[in-house]
Amino acid sequence: PLHIIGRSMYETSSIPATWRDKVRLWTDELWVPTDFNRETFTAAGIASTKLHVVPQPVDLSLFDPRVADPFELPIRGAFAFLSVFKWEERKGWDVLLRAFISEFSATEKVVLY
């Protein structure tokens, strides 16, 4: 028999009802990357026995923490903001850049990565 595994993540504390219904009906398991996601889907009514935390993978051919050099900031003594996200419109990179540019001048010791 077919065993259907879904994989999902959601950045907010609740999921759409349509997702809940599809997970219930269409999957035998749902793999999520974090405990937060497991809690979110459980709170939405997904059986905890169906949920499995499978962390995000890291491609060690692209990044190996054992041999990676530390990232040096070009401005000593600066306050550094770090934003990590998939580069897509819905993540709001444009909002982040506009807010940073409007808040800080070029002479302030602050950087955005």
MOUR-V409216 format. One record per residue. N is the residue number from 1. RES is the residue in three letters. PHI is phi in whole degrees, 0 to 359 (* if undefined). OMEGA is omega in whole degrees, 0 to 359 (NA if undefined). D_FIRST is the distance of its C-alpha to the first C-alpha in Angstrom with 2 decimals. Layout:
n | res | phi | omega | d_first
N | RES | PHI | OMEGA | D_FIRST
N | RES | PHI | OMEGA | D_FIRST
This chain:
n | res | phi | omega | d_first
1 | PRO | * | 180 | 0.00
2 | LEU | 287 | 177 | 3.77
3 | HIS | 241 | 187 | 6.46
4 | ILE | 261 | 178 | 9.71
5 | ILE | 247 | 175 | 12.98
6 | GLY | 258 | 175 | 16.26
7 | ARG | 227 | 183 | 19.69
8 | SER | 208 | 170 | 22.87
9 | MET | 207 | 180 | 26.44
10 | TYR | 211 | 188 | 29.26
11 | GLU | 275 | 182 | 32.91
12 | THR | 247 | 187 | 34.07
13 | SER | 275 | 175 | 33.80
14 | SER | 213 | 179 | 31.71
15 | ILE | 246 | 178 | 28.92
16 | PRO | 298 | 180 | 29.04
17 | ALA | 302 | 180 | 27.68
18 | THR | 296 | 177 | 25.60
19 | TRP | 294 | 181 | 23.79
20 | ARG | 305 | 182 | 23.19
21 | ASP | 297 | 181 | 21.73
22 | LYS | 292 | 178 | 19.37
23 | VAL | 297 | 180 | 18.20
24 | ARG | 300 | 187 | 17.69
25 | LEU | 276 | 194 | 15.80
26 | TRP | 253 | 183 | 13.88
27 | THR | 235 | 172 | 12.95
28 | ASP | 267 | 177 | 11.37
29 | GLU | 220 | 172 | 14.21
30 | LEU | 230 | 178 | 17.46
31 | TRP | 264 | 179 | 19.55
32 | VAL | 235 | 187 | 23.27
33 | PRO | 277 | 186 | 26.23
34 | THR | 218 | 173 | 28.62
35 | ASP | 298 | 177 | 29.28
36 | PHE | 303 | 179 | 31.05
37 | ASN | 294 | 178 | 27.91
38 | ARG | 299 | 179 | 26.00
39 | GLU | 296 | 180 | 28.97
40 | THR | 298 | 181 | 29.10
41 | PHE | 290 | 176 | 25.51
42 | THR | 296 | 179 | 25.90
43 | ALA | 297 | 179 | 29.17
44 | ALA | 277 | 177 | 27.49
45 | GLY | 103 | 176 | 25.29
46 | ILE | 276 | 181 | 22.05
47 | ALA | 301 | 182 | 20.91
48 | SER | 298 | 179 | 22.14
49 | THR | 291 | 180 | 19.10
50 | LYS | 274 | 187 | 17.09
51 | LEU | 264 | 179 | 19.85
52 | HIS | 224 | 177 | 20.47
53 | VAL | 276 | 177 | 23.70
54 | VAL | 235 | 185 | 23.36
55 | PRO | 302 | 177 | 26.90
56 | GLN | 300 | 179 | 27.92
57 | PRO | 281 | 174 | 28.09
58 | VAL | 238 | 178 | 31.42
59 | ASP | 281 | 184 | 31.83
60 | LEU | 289 | 173 | 34.30
61 | SER | 283 | 177 | 35.43
62 | LEU | 260 | 181 | 36.88
63 | PHE | 215 | 176 | 37.95
64 | ASP | 237 | 184 | 38.66
65 | PRO | 298 | 180 | 40.41
66 | ARG | 288 | 183 | 42.06
67 | VAL | 238 | 181 | 44.13
68 | ALA | 288 | 175 | 44.40
69 | ASP | 280 | 176 | 47.96
70 | PRO | 300 | 179 | 48.85
71 | PHE | 275 | 181 | 49.31
72 | GLU | 269 | 176 | 53.00
73 | LEU | 283 | 183 | 54.13
74 | PRO | 286 | 182 | 56.95
75 | ILE | 241 | 178 | 58.96
76 | ARG | 289 | 177 | 60.06
77 | GLY | 78 | 179 | 60.45
78 | ALA | 275 | 171 | 58.37
79 | PHE | 275 | 184 | 55.89
80 | ALA | 253 | 171 | 52.53
81 | PHE | 263 | 177 | 49.80
82 | LEU | 242 | 177 | 46.36
83 | SER | 237 | 182 | 43.71
84 | VAL | 240 | 180 | 40.27
85 | PHE | 197 | 172 | 37.86
86 | LYS | 289 | 184 | 35.92
87 | TRP | 282 | 177 | 38.62
88 | GLU | 213 | 188 | 37.74
89 | GLU | 303 | 185 | 39.81
90 | ARG | 295 | 178 | 37.91
91 | LYS | 281 | 173 | 38.68
92 | GLY | 78 | 179 | 42.35
93 | TRP | 301 | 180 | 43.93
94 | ASP | 293 | 177 | 46.71
95 | VAL | 294 | 178 | 47.47
96 | LEU | 301 | 181 | 47.61
97 | LEU | 296 | 179 | 50.02
98 | ARG | 298 | 180 | 52.26
99 | ALA | 296 | 180 | 52.48
100 | PHE | 296 | 181 | 53.33
101 | ILE | 296 | 181 | 55.93
102 | SER | 284 | 183 | 57.53
103 | GLU | 273 | 188 | 57.75
104 | PHE | 241 | 176 | 59.10
105 | SER | 267 | 181 | 61.95
106 | ALA | 294 | 182 | 62.11
107 | THR | 269 | 181 | 64.61
108 | GLU | 281 | 180 | 62.45
109 | LYS | 275 | 180 | 60.81
110 | VAL | 212 | 180 | 57.24
111 | VAL | 227 | 177 | 54.34
112 | LEU | 237 | 176 | 50.90
113 | TYR | 241 | NA | 48.06
